[in-house]
């Protein structure tokens, strides 16, 4: 299930509809029953941490091993 935000052009209410991605094209009505709605596009927030790659260690591969 995905969440889709809409704004009603008649009453200006913003609301969220949850439905399968395959059903996104189906008719949407605002909570007041109006059908003249427009999809509201919003940015996706991606959070997380980044780390530097682990330092290479030793001299293996440089000709000093074995």
C-alpha positions in Angstrom: 0.0 0.0 0.0 1.2 3.5 -0.8 0.0 6.9 0.5 -1.1 9.5 -2.0 -1.9 13.1 -1.0 -4.7 15.0 -2.8 -6.2 18.5 -2.6 -9.8 19.1 -3.3 -10.3 21.9 -5.8 -13.8 22.6 -4.4 -13.2 22.8 -0.6 -9.4 23.1 -0.6 -9.0 20.2 1.8 -5.8 18.2 1.7 -6.2 14.5 2.5 -4.3 11.3 2.1 -5.5 8.1 0.4 -3.9 4.7 0.9 -4.2 2.2 -1.9 -2.2 -0.2 -3.9 0.1 1.3 -6.5 -1.9 -0.5 -9.2 -5.1 1.4 -8.1 -3.6 4.9 -8.2 -5.6 5.8 -11.3 -9.0 5.0 -9.7 -11.5 7.8 -8.9 -10.7 9.7 -5.7 -13.2 11.8 -3.7 -12.4 14.1 -0.9 -13.9 13.4 2.6 -16.7 15.8 1.7 -17.6 13.8 -1.4 -16.2 16.1 -4.1 -14.6 14.5 -7.2 -12.6 17.5 -8.4 -9.3 16.6 -6.7 -5.6 17.0 -7.8 -2.7 14.9 -6.7 -0.2 16.8 -4.4 3.4 15.9 -5.2 5.8 16.1 -2.3 9.5 15.4 -1.8 10.6 12.1 -0.4 12.7 12.3 2.7 15.7 9.9 2.8 17.6 9.7 6.0 20.6 7.7 7.0 24.3 7.9 7.8 27.2 7.7 5.5 30.6 6.3 6.5 34.0 6.5 4.9 35.3 3.2 3.5 37.4 1.1 5.8 41.1 1.9 5.4 43.2 -0.7 3.5 45.6 -2.3 5.9 49.0 -4.0 5.6 51.2 -4.3 2.7 49.7 -7.3 1.0 49.2 -6.7 -2.7 52.1 -4.3 -2.6 54.8 -7.0 -3.0 55.8 -7.4 0.6 53.8 -10.5 1.5 55.4 -13.9 1.3 
